Amino acid sequence: MAINQSTTVDAYRCPDCHGEITFADGSWECTDCTYVPRHSAD
Ligand SMILES: [Zn+2]
């Protein structure tokens, strides 16, 4: 029996520092380097 540790929470990872990207102030941003993922709206 293999224990599958599925990661449901790390859908968003900072490509820069691999930090956690969380939803704050109405937008997603990295908690470490304040990286903001691309938005479809400019
Ligand atoms: Zn980051």
mmCIF file of the protein (N, C-alpha, C, O) and its ligand, coordinates in Angstrom:
data_MODEL
# 
_entry.id   MODEL 
# 
loop_
_entity.id 
_entity.type 
_entity.pdbx_number_of_molecules 
1 polymer     1 
2 non-polymer 1 
# 
_entity_poly.entity_id                      1 
_entity_poly.type                           'polypeptide(L)' 
_entity_poly.nstd_linkage                   no 
_entity_poly.nstd_monomer                   no 
_entity_poly.pdbx_seq_one_letter_code       MAINQSTTVDAYRCPDCHGEITFADGSWECTDCTYVPRHSAD 
_entity_poly.pdbx_seq_one_letter_code_can   MAINQSTTVDAYRCPDCHGEITFADGSWECTDCTYVPRHSAD 
_entity_poly.pdbx_strand_id                 A 
# 
loop_
_entity_poly_seq.entity_id 
_entity_poly_seq.num 
_entity_poly_seq.mon_id 
_entity_poly_seq.hetero 
1 1  MET n 
1 2  ALA n 
1 3  ILE n 
1 4  ASN n 
1 5  GLN n 
1 6  SER n 
1 7  THR n 
1 8  THR n 
1 9  VAL n 
1 10 ASP n 
1 11 ALA n 
1 12 TYR n 
1 13 ARG n 
1 14 CYS n 
1 15 PRO n 
1 16 ASP n 
1 17 CYS n 
1 18 HIS n 
1 19 GLY n 
1 20 GLU n 
1 21 ILE n 
1 22 THR n 
1 23 PHE n 
1 24 ALA n 
1 25 ASP n 
1 26 GLY n 
1 27 SER n 
1 28 TRP n 
1 29 GLU n 
1 30 CYS n 
1 31 THR n 
1 32 ASP n 
1 33 CYS n 
1 34 THR n 
1 35 TYR n 
1 36 VAL n 
1 37 PRO n 
1 38 ARG n 
1 39 HIS n 
1 40 SER n 
1 41 ALA n 
1 42 ASP n 
# 
loop_
_struct_asym.id 
_struct_asym.entity_id 
A 1 
B 2 
# 
loop_
_chem_comp.id 
_chem_comp.type 
_chem_comp.mon_nstd_flag 
ALA 'L-peptide linking' y 
ARG 'L-peptide linking' y 
ASN 'L-peptide linking' y 
ASP 'L-peptide linking' y 
CYS 'L-peptide linking' y 
GLN 'L-peptide linking' y 
GLU 'L-peptide linking' y 
GLY 'peptide linking'   y 
HIS 'L-peptide linking' y 
ILE 'L-peptide linking' y 
MET 'L-peptide linking' y 
PHE 'L-peptide linking' y 
PRO 'L-peptide linking' y 
SER 'L-peptide linking' y 
THR 'L-peptide linking' y 
TRP 'L-peptide linking' y 
TYR 'L-peptide linking' y 
VAL 'L-peptide linking' y 
ZN  non-polymer         . 
# 
_pdbx_entity_nonpoly.entity_id   2 
_pdbx_entity_nonpoly.name        ? 
_pdbx_entity_nonpoly.comp_id     ZN 
# 
_pdbx_nonpoly_scheme.asym_id         B 
_pdbx_nonpoly_scheme.entity_id       2 
_pdbx_nonpoly_scheme.mon_id          ZN 
_pdbx_nonpoly_scheme.ndb_seq_num     1 
_pdbx_nonpoly_scheme.pdb_seq_num     101 
_pdbx_nonpoly_scheme.auth_seq_num    101 
_pdbx_nonpoly_scheme.pdb_mon_id      ZN 
_pdbx_nonpoly_scheme.auth_mon_id     ZN 
_pdbx_nonpoly_scheme.pdb_strand_id   A 
_pdbx_nonpoly_scheme.pdb_ins_code    . 
# 
loop_
_atom_site.group_PDB 
_atom_site.id 
_atom_site.type_symbol 
_atom_site.label_atom_id 
_atom_site.label_alt_id 
_atom_site.label_comp_id 
_atom_site.label_asym_id 
_atom_site.label_entity_id 
_atom_site.label_seq_id 
_atom_site.pdbx_PDB_ins_code 
_atom_site.Cartn_x 
_atom_site.Cartn_y 
_atom_site.Cartn_z 
_atom_site.occupancy 
_atom_site.B_iso_or_equiv 
_atom_site.pdbx_formal_charge 
_atom_site.auth_seq_id 
_atom_site.auth_comp_id 
_atom_site.auth_asym_id 
_atom_site.auth_atom_id 
_atom_site.pdbx_PDB_model_num 
ATOM   1   N  N  . MET A 1 1  ? 0.828  -1.210 0.000   1.00 0.00 ? 1   MET A N  1 
ATOM   2   C  CA . MET A 1 1  ? 0.000  0.000  0.000   1.00 0.00 ? 1   MET A CA 1 
ATOM   3   C  C  . MET A 1 1  ? 0.861  1.258  0.000   1.00 0.00 ? 1   MET A C  1 
ATOM   4   O  O  . MET A 1 1  ? 1.523  1.586  0.985   1.00 0.00 ? 1   MET A O  1 
ATOM   5   N  N  . ALA A 1 2  ? 0.832  1.908  -1.069  1.00 0.00 ? 2   ALA A N  1 
ATOM   6   C  CA . ALA A 1 2  ? 1.608  3.141  -1.169  1.00 0.00 ? 2   ALA A CA 1 
ATOM   7   C  C  . ALA A 1 2  ? 0.775  4.330  -0.711  1.00 0.00 ? 2   ALA A C  1 
ATOM   8   O  O  . ALA A 1 2  ? -0.372 4.525  -1.114  1.00 0.00 ? 2   ALA A O  1 
ATOM   9   N  N  . ILE A 1 3  ? 1.394  5.088  0.123   1.00 0.00 ? 3   ILE A N  1 
ATOM   10  C  CA . ILE A 1 3  ? 0.690  6.286  0.597   1.00 0.00 ? 3   ILE A CA 1 
ATOM   11  C  C  . ILE A 1 3  ? 0.924  7.427  -0.400  1.00 0.00 ? 3   ILE A C  1 
ATOM   12  O  O  . ILE A 1 3  ? 2.030  7.942  -0.556  1.00 0.00 ? 3   ILE A O  1 
ATOM   13  N  N  . ASN A 1 4  ? -0.140 7.778  -1.040  1.00 0.00 ? 4   ASN A N  1 
ATOM   14  C  CA . ASN A 1 4  ? -0.023 8.836  -2.036  1.00 0.00 ? 4   ASN A CA 1 
ATOM   15  C  C  . ASN A 1 4  ? -0.263 10.191 -1.384  1.00 0.00 ? 4   ASN A C  1 
ATOM   16  O  O  . ASN A 1 4  ? -1.382 10.540 -1.008  1.00 0.00 ? 4   ASN A O  1 
ATOM   17  N  N  . GLN A 1 5  ? 0.809  10.927 -1.266  1.00 0.00 ? 5   GLN A N  1 
ATOM   18  C  CA . GLN A 1 5  ? 0.666  12.248 -0.669  1.00 0.00 ? 5   GLN A CA 1 
ATOM   19  C  C  . GLN A 1 5  ? 0.341  13.261 -1.763  1.00 0.00 ? 5   GLN A C  1 
ATOM   20  O  O  . GLN A 1 5  ? 1.202  14.001 -2.241  1.00 0.00 ? 5   GLN A O  1 
ATOM   21  N  N  . SER A 1 6  ? -0.904 13.262 -2.127  1.00 0.00 ? 6   SER A N  1 
ATOM   22  C  CA . SER A 1 6  ? -1.299 14.197 -3.174  1.00 0.00 ? 6   SER A CA 1 
ATOM   23  C  C  . SER A 1 6  ? -1.286 15.624 -2.638  1.00 0.00 ? 6   SER A C  1 
ATOM   24  O  O  . SER A 1 6  ? -1.737 15.914 -1.530  1.00 0.00 ? 6   SER A O  1 
ATOM   25  N  N  . THR A 1 7  ? -0.757 16.476 -3.463  1.00 0.00 ? 7   THR A N  1 
ATOM   26  C  CA . THR A 1 7  ? -0.657 17.865 -3.037  1.00 0.00 ? 7   THR A CA 1 
ATOM   27  C  C  . THR A 1 7  ? -1.778 18.672 -3.665  1.00 0.00 ? 7   THR A C  1 
ATOM   28  O  O  . THR A 1 7  ? -1.744 19.013 -4.848  1.00 0.00 ? 7   THR A O  1 
ATOM   29  N  N  . THR A 1 8  ? -2.734 18.955 -2.870  1.00 0.00 ? 8   THR A N  1 
ATOM   30  C  CA . THR A 1 8  ? -3.872 19.705 -3.379  1.00 0.00 ? 8   THR A CA 1 
ATOM   31  C  C  . THR A 1 8  ? -3.708 21.193 -3.146  1.00 0.00 ? 8   THR A C  1 
ATOM   32  O  O  . THR A 1 8  ? -4.414 22.011 -3.736  1.00 0.00 ? 8   THR A O  1 
ATOM   33  N  N  . VAL A 1 9  ? -2.775 21.530 -2.287  1.00 0.00 ? 9   VAL A N  1 
ATOM   34  C  CA . VAL A 1 9  ? -2.678 22.933 -1.883  1.00 0.00 ? 9   VAL A CA 1 
ATOM   35  C  C  . VAL A 1 9  ? -1.586 23.685 -2.638  1.00 0.00 ? 9   VAL A C  1 
ATOM   36  O  O  . VAL A 1 9  ? -1.600 24.914 -2.695  1.00 0.00 ? 9   VAL A O  1 
ATOM   37  N  N  . ASP A 1 10 ? -0.647 22.949 -3.213  1.00 0.00 ? 10  ASP A N  1 
ATOM   38  C  CA . ASP A 1 10 ? 0.451  23.677 -3.854  1.00 0.00 ? 10  ASP A CA 1 
ATOM   39  C  C  . ASP A 1 10 ? 0.225  23.848 -5.354  1.00 0.00 ? 10  ASP A C  1 
ATOM   40  O  O  . ASP A 1 10 ? 1.113  23.614 -6.174  1.00 0.00 ? 10  ASP A O  1 
ATOM   41  N  N  . ALA A 1 11 ? -0.980 24.258 -5.675  1.00 0.00 ? 11  ALA A N  1 
ATOM   42  C  CA . ALA A 1 11 ? -1.292 24.506 -7.077  1.00 0.00 ? 11  ALA A CA 1 
ATOM   43  C  C  . ALA A 1 11 ? -0.505 25.710 -7.573  1.00 0.00 ? 11  ALA A C  1 
ATOM   44  O  O  . ALA A 1 11 ? -0.142 25.794 -8.746  1.00 0.00 ? 11  ALA A O  1 
ATOM   45  N  N  . TYR A 1 12 ? -0.255 26.622 -6.678  1.00 0.00 ? 12  TYR A N  1 
ATOM   46  C  CA . TYR A 1 12 ? 0.457  27.829 -7.064  1.00 0.00 ? 12  TYR A CA 1 
ATOM   47  C  C  . TYR A 1 12 ? 1.806  27.897 -6.362  1.00 0.00 ? 12  TYR A C  1 
ATOM   48  O  O  . TYR A 1 12 ? 1.903  28.015 -5.141  1.00 0.00 ? 12  TYR A O  1 
ATOM   49  N  N  . ARG A 1 13 ? 2.839  27.815 -7.190  1.00 0.00 ? 13  ARG A N  1 
ATOM   50  C  CA . ARG A 1 13 ? 4.189  27.940 -6.655  1.00 0.00 ? 13  ARG A CA 1 
ATOM   51  C  C  . ARG A 1 13 ? 4.924  29.020 -7.425  1.00 0.00 ? 13  ARG A C  1 
ATOM   52  O  O  . ARG A 1 13 ? 4.814  29.118 -8.647  1.00 0.00 ? 13  ARG A O  1 
ATOM   53  N  N  . CYS A 1 14 ? 5.657  29.810 -6.710  1.00 0.00 ? 14  CYS A N  1 
ATOM   54  C  CA . CYS A 1 14 ? 6.402  30.873 -7.358  1.00 0.00 ? 14  CYS A CA 1 
ATOM   55  C  C  . CYS A 1 14 ? 7.505  30.269 -8.236  1.00 0.00 ? 14  CYS A C  1 
ATOM   56  O  O  . CYS A 1 14 ? 8.324  29.496 -7.740  1.00 0.00 ? 14  CYS A O  1 
ATOM   57  N  N  . PRO A 1 15 ? 7.539  30.603 -9.516  1.00 0.00 ? 15  PRO A N  1 
ATOM   58  C  CA . PRO A 1 15 ? 8.565  30.090 -10.430 1.00 0.00 ? 15  PRO A CA 1 
ATOM   59  C  C  . PRO A 1 15 ? 9.926  30.687 -10.122 1.00 0.00 ? 15  PRO A C  1 
ATOM   60  O  O  . PRO A 1 15 ? 10.950 30.222 -10.623 1.00 0.00 ? 15  PRO A O  1 
ATOM   61  N  N  . ASP A 1 16 ? 9.926  31.692 -9.317  1.00 0.00 ? 16  ASP A N  1 
ATOM   62  C  CA . ASP A 1 16 ? 11.161 32.403 -9.022  1.00 0.00 ? 16  ASP A CA 1 
ATOM   63  C  C  . ASP A 1 16 ? 11.862 31.835 -7.797  1.00 0.00 ? 16  ASP A C  1 
ATOM   64  O  O  . ASP A 1 16 ? 13.041 31.487 -7.851  1.00 0.00 ? 16  ASP A O  1 
ATOM   65  N  N  . CYS A 1 17 ? 11.127 31.745 -6.692  1.00 0.00 ? 17  CYS A N  1 
ATOM   66  C  CA . CYS A 1 17 ? 11.742 31.298 -5.444  1.00 0.00 ? 17  CYS A CA 1 
ATOM   67  C  C  . CYS A 1 17 ? 11.053 30.061 -4.888  1.00 0.00 ? 17  CYS A C  1 
ATOM   68  O  O  . CYS A 1 17 ? 11.391 29.598 -3.799  1.00 0.00 ? 17  CYS A O  1 
ATOM   69  N  N  . HIS A 1 18 ? 10.087 29.522 -5.629  1.00 0.00 ? 18  HIS A N  1 
ATOM   70  C  CA . HIS A 1 18 ? 9.338  28.338 -5.214  1.00 0.00 ? 18  HIS A CA 1 
ATOM   71  C  C  . HIS A 1 18 ? 8.600  28.563 -3.903  1.00 0.00 ? 18  HIS A C  1 
ATOM   72  O  O  . HIS A 1 18 ? 8.297  27.623 -3.169  1.00 0.00 ? 18  HIS A O  1 
ATOM   73  N  N  . GLY A 1 19 ? 8.320  29.820 -3.632  1.00 0.00 ? 19  GLY A N  1 
ATOM   74  C  CA . GLY A 1 19 ? 7.558  30.126 -2.428  1.00 0.00 ? 19  GLY A CA 1 
ATOM   75  C  C  . GLY A 1 19 ? 6.072  29.892 -2.667  1.00 0.00 ? 19  GLY A C  1 
ATOM   76  O  O  . GLY A 1 19 ? 5.645  29.530 -3.764  1.00 0.00 ? 19  GLY A O  1 
ATOM   77  N  N  . GLU A 1 20 ? 5.330  30.100 -1.649  1.00 0.00 ? 20  GLU A N  1 
ATOM   78  C  CA . GLU A 1 20 ? 3.890  29.892 -1.755  1.00 0.00 ? 20  GLU A CA 1 
ATOM   79  C  C  . GLU A 1 20 ? 3.219  31.131 -2.318  1.00 0.00 ? 20  GLU A C  1 
ATOM   80  O  O  . GLU A 1 20 ? 3.471  32.257 -1.889  1.00 0.00 ? 20  GLU A O  1 
ATOM   81  N  N  . ILE A 1 21 ? 2.359  30.888 -3.289  1.00 0.00 ? 21  ILE A N  1 
ATOM   82  C  CA . ILE A 1 21 ? 1.595  32.006 -3.836  1.00 0.00 ? 21  ILE A CA 1 
ATOM   83  C  C  . ILE A 1 21 ? 0.197  31.965 -3.250  1.00 0.00 ? 21  ILE A C  1 
ATOM   84  O  O  . ILE A 1 21 ? -0.544 30.999 -3.431  1.00 0.00 ? 21  ILE A O  1 
ATOM   85  N  N  . THR A 1 22 ? -0.141 33.010 -2.560  1.00 0.00 ? 22  THR A N  1 
ATOM   86  C  CA . THR A 1 22 ? -1.417 33.056 -1.868  1.00 0.00 ? 22  THR A CA 1 
ATOM   87  C  C  . THR A 1 22 ? -2.273 34.197 -2.395  1.00 0.00 ? 22  THR A C  1 
ATOM   88  O  O  . THR A 1 22 ? -1.784 35.148 -3.005  1.00 0.00 ? 22  THR A O  1 
ATOM   89  N  N  . PHE A 1 23 ? -3.561 34.064 -2.139  1.00 0.00 ? 23  PHE A N  1 
ATOM   90  C  CA . PHE A 1 23 ? -4.495 35.079 -2.594  1.00 0.00 ? 23  PHE A CA 1 
ATOM   91  C  C  . PHE A 1 23 ? -4.628 36.156 -1.528  1.00 0.00 ? 23  PHE A C  1 
ATOM   92  O  O  . PHE A 1 23 ? -5.168 35.918 -0.448  1.00 0.00 ? 23  PHE A O  1 
ATOM   93  N  N  . ALA A 1 24 ? -4.127 37.343 -1.846  1.00 0.00 ? 24  ALA A N  1 
ATOM   94  C  CA . ALA A 1 24 ? -4.183 38.430 -0.884  1.00 0.00 ? 24  ALA A CA 1 
ATOM   95  C  C  . ALA A 1 24 ? -4.470 39.747 -1.579  1.00 0.00 ? 24  ALA A C  1 
ATOM   96  O  O  . ALA A 1 24 ? -3.945 40.027 -2.657  1.00 0.00 ? 24  ALA A O  1 
ATOM   97  N  N  . ASP A 1 25 ? -5.304 40.544 -0.950  1.00 0.00 ? 25  ASP A N  1 
ATOM   98  C  CA . ASP A 1 25 ? -5.628 41.867 -1.497  1.00 0.00 ? 25  ASP A CA 1 
ATOM   99  C  C  . ASP A 1 25 ? -6.222 41.787 -2.898  1.00 0.00 ? 25  ASP A C  1 
ATOM   100 O  O  . ASP A 1 25 ? -5.998 42.669 -3.726  1.00 0.00 ? 25  ASP A O  1 
ATOM   101 N  N  . GLY A 1 26 ? -6.967 40.743 -3.153  1.00 0.00 ? 26  GLY A N  1 
ATOM   102 C  CA . GLY A 1 26 ? -7.657 40.621 -4.429  1.00 0.00 ? 26  GLY A CA 1 
ATOM   103 C  C  . GLY A 1 26 ? -6.791 40.099 -5.548  1.00 0.00 ? 26  GLY A C  1 
ATOM   104 O  O  . GLY A 1 26 ? -7.215 40.087 -6.704  1.00 0.00 ? 26  GLY A O  1 
ATOM   105 N  N  . SER A 1 27 ? -5.583 39.666 -5.229  1.00 0.00 ? 27  SER A N  1 
ATOM   106 C  CA . SER A 1 27 ? -4.731 39.136 -6.294  1.00 0.00 ? 27  SER A CA 1 
ATOM   107 C  C  . SER A 1 27 ? -3.769 38.101 -5.721  1.00 0.00 ? 27  SER A C  1 
ATOM   108 O  O  . SER A 1 27 ? -3.517 38.065 -4.517  1.00 0.00 ? 27  SER A O  1 
ATOM   109 N  N  . TRP A 1 28 ? -3.239 37.264 -6.606  1.00 0.00 ? 28  TRP A N  1 
ATOM   110 C  CA . TRP A 1 28 ? -2.300 36.246 -6.179  1.00 0.00 ? 28  TRP A CA 1 
ATOM   111 C  C  . TRP A 1 28 ? -0.899 36.816 -6.118  1.00 0.00 ? 28  TRP A C  1 
ATOM   112 O  O  . TRP A 1 28 ? -0.469 37.528 -7.025  1.00 0.00 ? 28  TRP A O  1 
ATOM   113 N  N  . GLU A 1 29 ? -0.197 36.505 -5.058  1.00 0.00 ? 29  GLU A N  1 
ATOM   114 C  CA . GLU A 1 29 ? 1.188  36.936 -5.015  1.00 0.00 ? 29  GLU A CA 1 
ATOM   115 C  C  . GLU A 1 29 ? 2.016  36.065 -4.087  1.00 0.00 ? 29  GLU A C  1 
ATOM   116 O  O  . GLU A 1 29 ? 1.507  35.485 -3.129  1.00 0.00 ? 29  GLU A O  1 
ATOM   117 N  N  . CYS A 1 30 ? 3.299  35.989 -4.392  1.00 0.00 ? 30  CYS A N  1 
ATOM   118 C  CA . CYS A 1 30 ? 4.218  35.176 -3.616  1.00 0.00 ? 30  CYS A CA 1 
ATOM   119 C  C  . CYS A 1 30 ? 4.450  35.810 -2.252  1.00 0.00 ? 30  CYS A C  1 
ATOM   120 O  O  . CYS A 1 30 ? 4.618  37.023 -2.132  1.00 0.00 ? 30  CYS A O  1 
ATOM   121 N  N  . THR A 1 31 ? 4.456  34.968 -1.235  1.00 0.00 ? 31  THR A N  1 
ATOM   122 C  CA . THR A 1 31 ? 4.635  35.485 0.110   1.00 0.00 ? 31  THR A CA 1 
ATOM   123 C  C  . THR A 1 31 ? 6.097  35.812 0.382   1.00 0.00 ? 31  THR A C  1 
ATOM   124 O  O  . THR A 1 31 ? 6.418  36.529 1.330   1.00 0.00 ? 31  THR A O  1 
ATOM   125 N  N  . ASP A 1 32 ? 6.973  35.282 -0.452  1.00 0.00 ? 32  ASP A N  1 
ATOM   126 C  CA . ASP A 1 32 ? 8.404  35.470 -0.223  1.00 0.00 ? 32  ASP A CA 1 
ATOM   127 C  C  . ASP A 1 32 ? 8.977  36.659 -0.991  1.00 0.00 ? 32  ASP A C  1 
ATOM   128 O  O  . ASP A 1 32 ? 9.659  37.508 -0.418  1.00 0.00 ? 32  ASP A O  1 
ATOM   129 N  N  . CYS A 1 33 ? 8.693  36.711 -2.290  1.00 0.00 ? 33  CYS A N  1 
ATOM   130 C  CA . CYS A 1 33 ? 9.315  37.748 -3.108  1.00 0.00 ? 33  CYS A CA 1 
ATOM   131 C  C  . CYS A 1 33 ? 8.276  38.663 -3.744  1.00 0.00 ? 33  CYS A C  1 
ATOM   132 O  O  . CYS A 1 33 ? 8.600  39.496 -4.590  1.00 0.00 ? 33  CYS A O  1 
ATOM   133 N  N  . THR A 1 34 ? 7.033  38.497 -3.328  1.00 0.00 ? 34  THR A N  1 
ATOM   134 C  CA . THR A 1 34 ? 5.925  39.304 -3.849  1.00 0.00 ? 34  THR A CA 1 
ATOM   135 C  C  . THR A 1 34 ? 5.802  39.209 -5.368  1.00 0.00 ? 34  THR A C  1 
ATOM   136 O  O  . THR A 1 34 ? 5.380  40.157 -6.031  1.00 0.00 ? 34  THR A O  1 
ATOM   137 N  N  . TYR A 1 35 ? 6.174  38.055 -5.904  1.00 0.00 ? 35  TYR A N  1 
ATOM   138 C  CA . TYR A 1 35 ? 5.991  37.817 -7.317  1.00 0.00 ? 35  TYR A CA 1 
ATOM   139 C  C  . TYR A 1 35 ? 4.501  37.689 -7.598  1.00 0.00 ? 35  TYR A C  1 
ATOM   140 O  O  . TYR A 1 35 ? 3.770  37.042 -6.847  1.00 0.00 ? 35  TYR A O  1 
ATOM   141 N  N  . VAL A 1 36 ? 4.059  38.308 -8.682  1.00 0.00 ? 36  VAL A N  1 
ATOM   142 C  CA . VAL A 1 36 ? 2.647  38.243 -9.053  1.00 0.00 ? 36  VAL A CA 1 
ATOM   143 C  C  . VAL A 1 36 ? 2.502  37.524 -10.384 1.00 0.00 ? 36  VAL A C  1 
ATOM   144 O  O  . VAL A 1 36 ? 3.102  37.926 -11.382 1.00 0.00 ? 36  VAL A O  1 
ATOM   145 N  N  . PRO A 1 37 ? 1.710  36.467 -10.401 1.00 0.00 ? 37  PRO A N  1 
ATOM   146 C  CA . PRO A 1 37 ? 1.497  35.719 -11.635 1.00 0.00 ? 37  PRO A CA 1 
ATOM   147 C  C  . PRO A 1 37 ? 0.825  36.580 -12.706 1.00 0.00 ? 37  PRO A C  1 
ATOM   148 O  O  . PRO A 1 37 ? 0.175  37.582 -12.406 1.00 0.00 ? 37  PRO A O  1 
ATOM   149 N  N  . ARG A 1 38 ? 0.996  36.171 -13.933 1.00 0.00 ? 38  ARG A N  1 
ATOM   150 C  CA . ARG A 1 38 ? 0.438  36.921 -15.047 1.00 0.00 ? 38  ARG A CA 1 
ATOM   151 C  C  . ARG A 1 38 ? -1.083 36.943 -14.978 1.00 0.00 ? 38  ARG A C  1 
ATOM   152 O  O  . ARG A 1 38 ? -1.723 35.958 -14.610 1.00 0.00 ? 38  ARG A O  1 
ATOM   153 N  N  . HIS A 1 39 ? -1.625 38.058 -15.330 1.00 0.00 ? 39  HIS A N  1 
ATOM   154 C  CA . HIS A 1 39 ? -3.073 38.174 -15.389 1.00 0.00 ? 39  HIS A CA 1 
ATOM   155 C  C  . HIS A 1 39 ? -3.520 38.251 -16.837 1.00 0.00 ? 39  HIS A C  1 
ATOM   156 O  O  . HIS A 1 39 ? -2.789 38.720 -17.710 1.00 0.00 ? 39  HIS A O  1 
ATOM   157 N  N  . SER A 1 40 ? -4.715 37.788 -17.069 1.00 0.00 ? 40  SER A N  1 
ATOM   158 C  CA . SER A 1 40 ? -5.228 37.868 -18.430 1.00 0.00 ? 40  SER A CA 1 
ATOM   159 C  C  . SER A 1 40 ? -5.615 39.311 -18.761 1.00 0.00 ? 40  SER A C  1 
ATOM   160 O  O  . SER A 1 40 ? -5.521 39.761 -19.903 1.00 0.00 ? 40  SER A O  1 
ATOM   161 N  N  . ALA A 1 41 ? -6.046 39.998 -17.737 1.00 0.00 ? 41  ALA A N  1 
ATOM   162 C  CA . ALA A 1 41 ? -6.377 41.408 -17.938 1.00 0.00 ? 41  ALA A CA 1 
ATOM   163 C  C  . ALA A 1 41 ? -5.139 42.270 -17.676 1.00 0.00 ? 41  ALA A C  1 
ATOM   164 O  O  . ALA A 1 41 ? -4.345 42.009 -16.773 1.00 0.00 ? 41  ALA A O  1 
ATOM   165 N  N  . ASP A 1 42 ? -5.019 43.259 -18.469 1.00 0.00 ? 42  ASP A N  1 
ATOM   166 C  CA . ASP A 1 42 ? -3.805 44.062 -18.335 1.00 0.00 ? 42  ASP A CA 1 
ATOM   167 C  C  . ASP A 1 42 ? -4.034 45.291 -17.474 1.00 0.00 ? 42  ASP A C  1 
ATOM   168 O  O  . ASP A 1 42 ? -3.110 46.076 -17.261 1.00 0.00 ? 42  ASP A O  1 
HETATM 169 ZN ZN . ZN  B 2 .  ? 8.614  34.113 -4.941  1.00 0.00 2 101 ZN  A ZN 1 
# 
